[in-house]
Amino acid sequence: MTFNILISDPLSEEGIYPLRQAEGMNIVIDTNSTPEELAMKIGDYDALLVRSQTQVTREIIEKGTNLKIIGRAGVGVDNIDLDAATERGIIVVNAPDGNTNSAAEHTMAMLMSMARKIPQAFNSLKNQQWDRKAFIGVELKNKTLGVVGLGRIGAEVAARAKGQRMNVIAYDPFLTEEKARKLGIDFGSVEDVLKAADFITVHTPLLKETRHLINKEAFEIMKDGVQIINCARGGIIDEDALYDAIVSKKVAGAALDVFEQEPFLDHKLLTLPEVIATPHLGASTFEAQESVAVDVSIDVVSFLNGGLVQNPVNLHSVSKEVMLKIAPFFDLSEKLGAFLSSLSDGVIEEVNIFYSGEVATNDVRPLTRNTLKGLLKRNLGDHVNDVNAKFLADRIGIKVVENKSSTTKGFLNLLTVEVKTTNGVRRVAGTLLNGMGARIVKVDDYPVDVVPEGHLLYIKHKDQPGAIGRVGTLLAKENINIAAMQVGRTIIGGEAIMMLTIDKYVDNYDVKDLVELDDIYEAIAIDL
């Protein structure tokens, strides 16, 4: 059987070697098509390989009547309409590991260049100046590197820094004391890392929680003379705050490869001699470009020949009949995971998911993956999906256990998710009410009836008169309107919880004053 494969973005010949070697692969390379031209001819192809140039829109996907797989030679899949591909039954694969080494090496190159002022000295020489005293740098040996985000790239950077005889302290929401000990590094909170480090490098995804993570307040708690590196995502560092910190001499240097707006050509940061910058070159090596193309080519060949893929983005593995039965629970399962991601404190060690009632008679693995997606996205980003969520959980050492029971305690179906962290256990249960949709019916040991959507506030308090009034008064002062309220308690006068639905998004900084009120123990903002 012959398969037609279209490559619409430039890929190296070495990268597509697995396609060339496989039998029955008719390869067409056309990197100059307009979107309209691509939509007209995509129906002739079984596979499409792209990088970031081609925008694989819903229109193109719907025109791809024979399309079976789309391969993205890189990490992000922002240029591919995943929903449209999933609806059409088209598998999307990517190459999440291909640029790890390249990005880590670029980070170290930027770190060393900044520490020794190499670009500035080179420019001085080009201007026919020989000024050794102007470019005195600092050694890395015995200095402390703070790593914010210890995923694949962050861990590689930490290992290389250890090779330079640096001390390393890291923060990652999934970093435990045992893992840190094995890596030979210290660990702590973000604040611990910022306070201790002589050099700081960030390696987190860009999320709502990480946008401007390094801001004016963060700079204020850093050491004087700290130096900053960002080869991860533009937007993690507040660029205006960084400029002010450099001008004030709080920050001695910055090395930037990524920016909030790219191309980055006229920002005032580039006027400062303490700043060195490159135009988003973290993955720009021959090896990385070849590696991501090879990974995707191997997956395309395997899939078209009836095999498995290593890096699926949207693949389901149960029959259509089972999917129809469990599909109503998909949104609920993700919301329960997302709810616990905000509620839980500490490093996640174990996730137990309990399926009770009729739903337990089915293959619930897609629901488990969907729950994990909701749980992990807050810290890992939007690249987490119901296909790779279990893989990511395994990789960061989270034990996942499915439990099934016919007992539902009064509900036709009940999903309960329990998360064990280094700081304790949190639990949430939900169900589908006939004609009324999804409901959270229990948080820890407290019964409630909460619609799992929108902006929520979880407040733990003492069950005493006046507690609800004090909360309402404070929220009113902050112009936070309450749309709905549920109170759950186990005994009169004991501990209880309020679950508030509010009209706008707030973060935990906005509600921090709640825990200063009498009889209020905990206040957490949850955005679903």
C-alpha positions as CSV (number, residue, x, y, z in Angstrom):
1,M,0.0,0.0,0.0
2,T,1.3,3.5,-0.8
3,F,0.8,6.5,1.4
4,N,1.1,10.1,0.2
5,I,3.0,12.4,2.6
6,L,3.1,16.1,2.2
7,I,5.9,18.1,3.8
8,S,4.8,21.8,3.8
9,D,7.6,23.4,5.9
10,P,11.4,23.1,5.4
11,L,12.8,19.9,7.1
12,S,16.3,18.6,6.7
13,E,16.9,15.5,4.5
14,E,18.5,13.8,7.5
15,G,15.3,14.5,9.5
16,I,13.1,12.8,7.0
17,Y,15.4,9.8,6.5
18,P,13.0,7.4,8.2
19,L,10.4,8.4,5.7
20,R,12.8,7.9,2.8
21,Q,13.8,4.4,4.0
22,A,10.2,3.1,4.7
23,E,8.4,1.3,2.0
24,G,5.2,2.6,0.4
25,M,5.9,6.3,1.3
26,N,5.3,8.8,-1.6
27,I,6.9,12.0,-0.3
28,V,6.0,15.4,-1.7
29,I,7.9,18.5,-0.5
30,D,6.1,21.8,-1.2
31,T,7.0,24.6,1.1
32,N,5.6,27.5,-1.0
33,S,1.9,26.8,-1.0
34,T,-0.6,29.5,0.1
35,P,-3.2,28.5,2.6
36,E,-5.8,28.4,-0.2
37,E,-3.5,26.1,-2.3
38,L,-2.9,23.8,0.6
39,A,-6.6,23.5,1.3
40,M,-7.2,22.6,-2.3
41,K,-4.7,19.7,-2.5
42,I,-4.6,18.4,1.1
43,G,-7.3,15.9,0.3
44,D,-4.8,13.8,-1.7
45,Y,-2.5,13.1,1.3
46,D,-2.5,10.6,4.1
47,A,0.0,12.5,6.3
48,L,1.1,16.2,6.7
49,L,4.4,17.2,8.3
50,V,4.9,20.8,9.4
51,R,7.0,23.0,11.6
52,S,5.7,26.4,12.7
53,Q,5.2,28.1,9.4
54,T,2.1,26.2,8.1
55,Q,-1.1,27.0,9.9
56,V,-3.1,23.8,9.9
57,T,-6.6,25.4,10.3
58,R,-10.0,23.7,10.6
59,E,-10.6,24.5,7.0
60,I,-7.5,22.6,5.9
61,I,-8.2,19.7,8.2
62,E,-11.8,19.4,6.9
63,K,-10.5,19.4,3.4
64,G,-8.1,16.6,4.3
65,T,-10.6,13.8,3.5
66,N,-7.8,11.2,3.5
67,L,-5.6,12.7,6.2
68,K,-4.7,10.3,9.0
69,I,-1.9,11.9,10.8
70,I,-0.3,15.4,11.3
71,G,3.3,15.6,12.5
72,R,4.7,18.8,14.1
73,A,8.5,18.8,14.0
74,G,8.8,20.7,17.3
75,V,7.2,21.0,20.7
76,G,4.3,23.4,20.4
77,V,1.2,22.6,18.3
78,D,-0.3,26.1,18.4
79,N,-0.4,26.2,14.6
80,I,-2.6,23.1,14.5
81,D,-6.4,23.1,15.3
82,L,-6.3,20.1,17.7
83,D,-10.1,20.1,18.2
84,A,-10.7,19.9,14.5
85,A,-8.2,17.1,14.1
86,T,-9.7,15.2,17.0
87,E,-13.2,15.6,15.6
88,R,-12.0,14.2,12.2
89,G,-10.2,11.3,13.9
90,I,-6.8,12.6,12.7
91,I,-3.8,11.8,15.0
92,V,-1.5,14.7,15.8
93,V,2.1,13.9,17.0
94,N,4.9,16.2,18.0
95,A,8.5,16.0,19.2
96,P,8.7,17.2,22.8
97,D,12.2,16.1,23.6
98,G,14.1,16.9,20.4
99,N,15.4,20.4,21.4
100,T,16.1,19.7,25.1
101,N,19.9,19.6,24.7
102,S,20.0,22.5,22.4
103,A,18.0,24.7,24.7
104,A,20.0,23.7,27.8
105,E,23.3,24.4,25.9
106,H,22.0,27.8,24.8
107,T,21.1,28.7,28.4
108,M,24.6,27.9,29.5
109,A,26.1,29.8,26.7
110,M,24.0,32.8,27.6
111,L,25.0,32.4,31.3
112,M,28.7,32.3,30.6
113,S,28.6,35.1,28.1
114,M,26.7,37.3,30.5
115,A,29.0,36.5,33.4
116,R,32.2,37.3,31.4
117,K,30.7,40.1,29.3
118,I,31.8,38.5,26.1
119,P,29.4,40.2,23.7
120,Q,30.2,43.6,25.1
121,A,33.9,43.0,24.9
122,F,33.6,41.8,21.3
123,N,31.6,44.9,20.3
124,S,34.3,47.0,21.9
125,L,37.0,45.4,19.9
126,K,34.9,45.8,16.7
127,N,34.9,49.5,17.5
128,Q,38.7,49.4,17.7
129,Q,38.8,49.8,21.5
130,W,41.1,47.7,23.8
131,D,39.6,48.2,27.3
132,R,40.2,45.3,29.5
133,K,39.2,47.0,32.7
134,A,35.7,47.7,31.4
135,F,34.8,44.1,31.1
136,I,35.8,42.4,34.3
137,G,33.4,39.5,34.9
138,V,32.6,37.0,37.6
139,E,33.4,33.3,38.0
140,L,30.6,30.7,38.2
141,K,32.5,28.5,40.6
142,N,30.9,28.5,44.1
143,K,28.1,30.8,42.9
144,T,24.5,29.7,43.4
145,L,22.3,29.2,40.3
146,G,18.6,29.4,41.0
147,V,16.5,27.3,38.6
148,V,12.8,28.1,38.5
149,G,11.2,25.1,36.7
150,L,13.0,21.8,36.8
151,G,11.5,20.0,33.8
152,R,13.5,18.4,31.0
153,I,15.5,21.6,30.1
154,G,15.8,22.9,33.7
155,A,17.2,19.6,34.9
156,E,19.7,19.6,32.0
157,V,20.8,23.1,32.9
158,A,21.2,22.2,36.6
159,A,23.4,19.2,35.7
160,R,25.6,21.4,33.5
161,A,25.8,24.1,36.3
162,K,27.0,21.4,38.7
163,G,29.7,20.6,36.2
164,Q,30.8,24.2,36.5
165,R,31.0,23.7,40.3
166,M,28.1,25.9,40.9
167,N,25.7,25.4,43.8
168,V,22.1,24.8,42.5
169,I,18.8,25.6,44.2
170,A,15.6,24.9,42.3
171,Y,11.9,25.2,42.5
172,D,9.4,23.0,40.7
173,P,5.9,22.1,41.8
174,F,6.8,18.4,41.3
175,L,10.3,18.5,42.9
176,T,10.5,16.5,46.1
177,E,13.3,16.3,48.7
178,E,14.3,12.8,47.4
179,K,14.5,13.9,43.8
180,A,16.6,17.0,44.8
181,R,18.9,14.8,46.8
182,K,19.5,12.5,43.8
183,L,20.3,15.5,41.6
184,G,22.6,16.9,44.2
185,I,20.8,20.2,44.5
186,D,18.8,22.1,47.1
187,F,15.2,22.9,46.7
188,G,12.7,25.4,48.1
189,S,9.9,27.7,47.2
190,V,10.1,30.3,44.5
191,E,10.9,32.9,47.1
192,D,13.7,30.7,48.6
193,V,15.3,30.4,45.1
194,L,15.1,34.1,44.4
195,K,16.6,35.1,47.7
196,A,19.5,32.6,47.6
197,A,20.7,32.8,43.9
198,D,23.5,34.8,42.4
199,F,22.2,33.8,38.9
200,I,18.5,33.0,38.1
201,T,17.3,31.0,35.1
202,V,13.6,30.4,34.4
203,H,12.4,27.2,32.6
204,T,8.6,27.2,33.2
205,P,5.8,27.2,30.6
206,L,4.0,30.5,30.2
207,L,0.8,30.2,32.1
208,K,-1.6,32.6,33.9
209,E,0.3,31.7,37.1
210,T,3.7,32.3,35.6
211,R,3.2,35.4,33.5
212,H,5.4,38.1,35.1
213,L,6.5,35.6,37.7
214,I,9.7,37.6,37.9
215,N,8.3,41.1,38.6
216,K,9.0,44.2,40.6
217,E,8.2,42.4,43.9
218,A,10.4,39.4,42.9
219,F,13.4,41.7,42.1
220,E,13.0,43.3,45.5
221,I,13.8,40.1,47.4
222,M,16.7,39.1,45.2
223,K,20.4,39.6,46.1
224,D,21.9,42.9,45.0
225,G,23.9,42.3,41.8
226,V,21.9,39.2,40.7
227,Q,22.0,38.2,37.1
228,I,19.0,36.9,35.1
229,I,18.6,34.4,32.2
230,N,15.4,33.7,30.2
231,C,15.6,31.1,27.4
232,A,12.2,29.7,28.1
233,R,9.2,31.8,27.3
234,G,8.7,35.5,26.8
235,G,6.4,37.0,29.5
236,I,7.7,35.1,32.5
237,I,9.8,38.1,33.2
238,D,8.2,41.5,33.4
239,E,10.5,43.3,31.0
240,D,9.7,46.8,32.2
241,A,10.4,45.8,35.8
242,L,13.7,44.2,34.6
243,Y,14.7,47.4,33.0
244,D,14.1,49.4,36.2
245,A,16.0,46.8,38.3
246,I,19.0,47.0,36.0
247,V,18.9,50.8,36.0
248,S,18.8,50.8,39.8
249,K,21.8,48.4,39.9
250,K,19.7,45.8,41.7
251,V,20.3,43.5,38.7
252,A,23.8,43.4,37.3
253,G,23.1,41.6,34.1
254,A,20.4,39.9,32.0
255,A,20.6,37.4,29.1
256,L,17.4,37.1,27.1
257,D,16.5,34.8,24.2
258,V,12.8,35.2,24.4
259,F,10.5,38.2,24.7
260,E,6.9,39.1,25.2
261,Q,6.6,40.5,21.8
262,E,8.7,39.1,19.0
263,P,10.5,40.4,16.9
264,F,12.0,42.3,19.8
265,L,13.9,45.2,18.2
266,D,13.1,48.5,19.9
267,H,12.6,47.9,23.6
268,K,14.5,50.1,26.0
269,L,16.2,46.9,27.5
270,L,18.3,46.7,24.4
271,T,19.8,50.2,25.2
272,L,21.4,48.9,28.4
273,P,25.0,47.7,28.3
274,E,24.2,45.1,31.0
275,V,21.8,43.2,28.6
276,I,22.8,40.6,26.1
277,A,20.1,39.1,23.8
278,T,19.6,36.6,21.0
279,P,16.6,36.3,18.6
280,H,14.9,33.2,20.0
281,L,17.7,30.7,19.2
282,G,17.2,28.2,21.9
283,A,16.3,25.3,19.5
284,S,18.3,26.7,16.5
285,T,20.9,24.0,16.0
286,F,21.3,21.6,13.2
287,E,21.1,18.7,15.6
288,A,17.9,19.9,17.2
289,Q,16.2,20.6,13.9
290,E,17.2,17.2,12.7
291,S,16.2,15.5,15.9
292,V,12.6,16.8,16.0
293,A,12.1,15.9,12.3
294,V,13.4,12.4,12.9
295,D,11.1,11.8,15.9
296,V,8.0,12.9,14.0
297,S,9.0,10.9,10.8
298,I,9.4,7.7,12.9
299,D,5.9,8.2,14.4
300,V,4.4,8.9,11.0
301,V,5.9,5.7,9.5
302,S,4.8,3.6,12.5
303,F,1.3,4.9,12.6
304,L,0.7,4.5,8.8
305,N,1.9,0.9,9.1
306,G,-0.5,0.2,11.9
307,G,1.9,0.6,14.8
308,L,2.0,2.8,17.9
309,V,3.2,6.4,18.2
310,Q,5.6,7.7,20.9
311,N,4.4,11.3,21.1
312,P,0.7,11.5,20.5
313,V,-1.1,14.7,21.3
314,N,-4.8,13.8,20.8
315,L,-5.0,10.0,20.6
316,H,-7.8,8.0,22.3
317,S,-7.5,4.3,22.8
318,V,-11.1,2.9,23.5
319,S,-13.9,2.0,21.2
320,K,-16.5,4.5,20.0
321,E,-19.2,2.7,21.9
322,V,-17.3,3.1,25.2
323,M,-16.4,6.7,24.4
324,L,-20.1,7.5,23.9
325,K,-20.9,6.1,27.4
326,I,-18.2,7.9,29.2
327,A,-18.2,11.1,27.2
328,P,-20.6,13.0,29.5
329,F,-18.1,12.6,32.3
330,F,-15.2,14.2,30.5
331,D,-15.8,17.8,31.5
332,L,-16.5,16.8,35.1
333,S,-13.4,14.7,35.4
334,E,-11.2,17.5,34.1
335,K,-12.9,20.0,36.4
336,L,-12.3,17.8,39.5
337,G,-8.6,17.5,38.6
338,A,-8.3,21.3,38.1
339,F,-10.2,21.9,41.3
340,L,-7.7,19.8,43.3
341,S,-4.7,21.4,41.5
342,S,-5.6,24.7,43.2
343,L,-6.7,23.2,46.5
344,S,-3.7,21.0,47.0
345,D,-0.5,22.2,48.6
346,G,2.8,20.5,48.4
347,V,4.4,18.1,45.8
348,I,1.9,15.6,44.4
349,E,2.9,12.0,45.2
350,E,-0.2,9.9,44.5
351,V,-3.6,10.3,42.8
352,N,-6.4,7.9,43.6
353,I,-9.5,8.1,41.3
354,F,-12.6,6.3,42.5
355,Y,-15.4,5.4,39.9
356,S,-18.7,4.4,41.4
357,G,-21.9,3.3,39.8
358,E,-22.7,2.6,36.1
359,V,-19.6,4.5,34.9
360,A,-17.4,1.9,36.7
361,T,-18.6,-0.8,34.3
362,N,-16.7,0.9,31.4
363,D,-13.0,1.3,30.4
364,V,-12.4,4.6,32.3
365,R,-8.8,5.1,31.3
366,P,-9.7,8.2,29.1
367,L,-11.4,9.7,32.2
368,T,-8.4,9.1,34.3
369,R,-6.1,10.7,31.7
370,N,-8.6,13.6,31.5
371,T,-8.5,14.0,35.3
372,L,-4.8,14.1,35.3
373,K,-4.9,16.7,32.5
374,G,-6.9,19.0,34.7
375,L,-4.6,18.3,37.6
376,L,-1.4,18.9,35.8
377,K,-2.2,21.8,33.4
378,R,-2.0,24.5,36.1
379,N,1.7,23.8,36.5
380,L,2.8,22.2,33.2
381,G,0.8,24.3,30.7
382,D,-1.6,23.7,27.9
383,H,0.5,21.1,26.1
384,V,-0.8,18.6,28.7
385,N,-3.7,16.7,27.2
386,D,-5.7,13.6,27.9
387,V,-3.3,11.5,25.9
388,N,0.1,12.6,27.4
389,A,-1.2,13.4,30.9
390,K,-0.6,9.8,32.2
391,F,2.9,9.7,30.6
392,L,3.8,13.1,32.2
393,A,2.5,11.9,35.6
394,D,4.6,8.8,35.4
395,R,7.7,10.8,34.3
396,I,7.5,13.1,37.3
397,G,6.9,10.3,39.7
398,I,3.2,10.5,40.5
399,K,1.5,7.2,41.3
400,V,-1.9,6.9,39.7
401,V,-4.5,4.4,40.9
402,E,-7.9,3.6,39.5
403,N,-10.6,2.2,41.8
404,K,-14.0,0.9,40.7
405,S,-17.1,0.1,42.9
406,S,-20.8,-0.5,42.3
407,T,-21.6,1.5,45.6
408,T,-22.5,5.1,44.9
409,K,-23.8,6.3,48.3
410,G,-27.0,7.7,46.9
411,F,-25.8,8.8,43.4
412,L,-26.3,7.0,40.1
413,N,-22.6,7.7,39.3
414,L,-19.9,9.3,41.4
415,L,-16.3,10.3,40.6
416,T,-14.0,10.9,43.6
417,V,-10.5,12.2,43.1
418,E,-8.0,12.0,46.0
419,V,-4.6,13.7,45.9
420,K,-1.8,12.8,48.3
421,T,0.9,15.4,48.6
422,T,3.9,16.0,50.8
423,N,1.6,18.2,52.9
424,G,-1.4,15.9,53.3
425,V,-4.5,14.6,51.5
426,R,-7.2,16.5,49.6
427,R,-10.4,15.0,48.1
428,V,-13.2,16.1,45.9
429,A,-16.2,14.2,44.5
430,G,-18.6,15.0,41.7
431,T,-21.5,13.6,39.8
432,L,-23.9,14.4,37.0
433,L,-27.5,15.3,38.0
434,N,-30.1,14.4,35.5
435,G,-31.1,17.5,33.6
436,M,-28.9,19.7,35.7
437,G,-25.4,18.9,34.7
438,A,-22.2,18.5,36.7
439,R,-22.0,19.1,40.4
440,I,-19.3,18.9,43.0
441,V,-21.0,17.2,45.9
442,K,-18.2,16.8,48.4
443,V,-14.9,18.6,49.3
444,D,-12.8,16.6,51.7
445,D,-15.3,15.5,54.3
446,Y,-17.8,18.4,53.7
447,P,-21.0,17.9,51.6
448,V,-21.8,20.7,49.1
449,D,-23.7,21.3,45.9
450,V,-21.5,23.4,43.6
451,V,-21.5,23.9,39.9
452,P,-17.9,23.3,38.8
453,E,-17.4,26.2,36.5
454,G,-16.3,29.9,36.6
455,H,-14.6,31.6,39.4
456,L,-14.8,29.9,42.8
457,L,-13.6,30.7,46.3
458,Y,-12.9,27.9,48.8
459,I,-13.0,29.2,52.4
460,K,-12.5,27.0,55.5
461,H,-13.8,28.5,58.7
462,K,-15.2,27.9,62.1
463,D,-19.0,27.3,62.1
464,Q,-19.9,30.3,64.1
465,P,-22.4,33.2,63.6
466,G,-20.9,36.1,61.7
467,A,-18.3,34.3,59.7
468,I,-20.3,34.5,56.5
469,G,-21.0,38.2,57.1
470,R,-17.4,39.0,57.7
471,V,-16.4,37.3,54.4
472,G,-19.1,39.1,52.5
473,T,-18.2,42.5,53.9
474,L,-14.5,42.1,53.0
475,L,-15.2,40.8,49.5
476,A,-17.6,43.8,49.0
477,K,-14.7,46.2,49.9
478,E,-12.6,44.5,47.2
479,N,-15.5,44.8,44.7
480,I,-15.9,41.1,44.4
481,N,-19.5,40.1,43.9
482,I,-20.9,36.8,45.1
483,A,-23.1,35.0,42.7
484,A,-23.8,31.8,44.7
485,M,-22.8,30.3,48.1
486,Q,-22.8,26.9,49.6
487,V,-21.8,26.0,53.1
488,G,-20.7,22.5,54.1
489,R,-20.2,21.2,57.7
490,T,-20.0,18.0,59.5
491,I,-21.0,19.1,63.1
492,I,-22.5,22.2,64.4
493,G,-19.9,24.6,65.8
494,G,-17.0,22.7,64.3
495,E,-15.0,23.4,61.2
496,A,-16.9,24.1,58.0
497,I,-16.3,25.3,54.4
498,M,-17.9,28.0,52.2
499,M,-17.9,27.5,48.5
500,L,-18.5,30.9,46.7
501,T,-19.1,31.5,43.1
502,I,-17.9,35.0,42.2
503,D,-18.3,37.2,39.1
504,K,-14.7,37.8,38.2
505,Y,-11.3,36.1,38.4
506,V,-9.2,36.7,41.4
507,D,-5.9,35.2,42.5
508,N,-4.8,34.2,46.0
509,Y,-3.1,37.6,46.5
510,D,-6.5,39.3,46.1
511,V,-8.1,37.3,48.9
512,K,-5.1,37.0,51.2
513,D,-6.8,39.3,53.8
514,L,-9.6,36.8,54.3
515,V,-7.4,34.6,56.5
516,E,-6.8,37.6,58.8
517,L,-10.5,37.6,59.7
518,D,-11.6,35.9,62.9
519,D,-12.4,32.2,62.5
520,I,-11.2,32.0,58.9
521,Y,-8.5,29.3,58.5
522,E,-8.0,29.1,54.7
523,A,-9.0,30.9,51.5
524,I,-8.2,29.7,48.1
525,A,-9.2,31.1,44.7
526,I,-10.1,28.4,42.1
527,D,-10.6,29.3,38.5
528,L,-12.5,26.7,36.4
